[in-house]
Amino acid sequence: MNALIHRLRATGPLISRIVAALFGGYAVAALSSVAVLALPMTKPQAVLTGMLASFAIYAGAVIWVFAVRSALKAWAGLIVVAVPLSLAAWSVS
């Protein structure tokens, strides 16, 4: 039992970063692709811009998650970015 707790403490932050990179990065990229529709451009151009930008945003989010010092800062950074994007995406729908 003690070895299991030790193993979870050792691998927990890494697993948290992987989950943040996969799902948090996807959420930020998806929110940004929808939030682009709030920009003053035609709808087809906004959809194309959002789709193309989402790939770079997702890659940047993955890099961010593994570049910061702790998993908590990784999650906090994703949340700080996701809140204004969700407000912009909500205004579009």
C-alpha positions, 0 to 999 in steps of 0.5 A, spaced: 500 500 500 505 504 501 509 503 495 502 504 491 502 511 494 509 513 493 508 511 485 502 515 485 505 521 488 511 520 483 507 519 477 501 523 479 503 530 476 505 527 469 499 524 468 495 530 470 500 534 465 498 529 460 491 529 461 491 537 461 495 537 454 490 532 451 483 535 454 485 542 456 489 543 450 483 541 445 478 545 449 482 551 448 483 550 441 476 548 440 474 555 444 478 559 440 476 556 433 469 558 435 471 565 438 474 567 432 467 567 429 466 574 433 471 577 429 469 582 424 470 578 418 465 574 413 463 567 416 467 562 411 473 566 412 472 566 420 471 558 420 477 557 416 481 562 420 479 558 426 480 552 424 487 553 421 489 557 428 486 551 432 492 547 430 497 552 432 493 553 439 493 546 440 500 545 439 502 551 443 497 549 449 501 542 449 508 546 449 505 550 455 503 544 459 510 541 459 514 547 460 511 550 466 514 548 473 508 545 476 502 541 473 497 546 477 500 552 473 499 548 467 492 547 469 491 554 471 494 557 465 489 553 461 483 556 465 486 563 464 486 562 457 479 558 456 475 563 460 475 569 455 475 564 450 469 561 452 465 568 453 467 570 446 464 563 444 458 564 448 457 571 445 457 568 438 452 562 439 
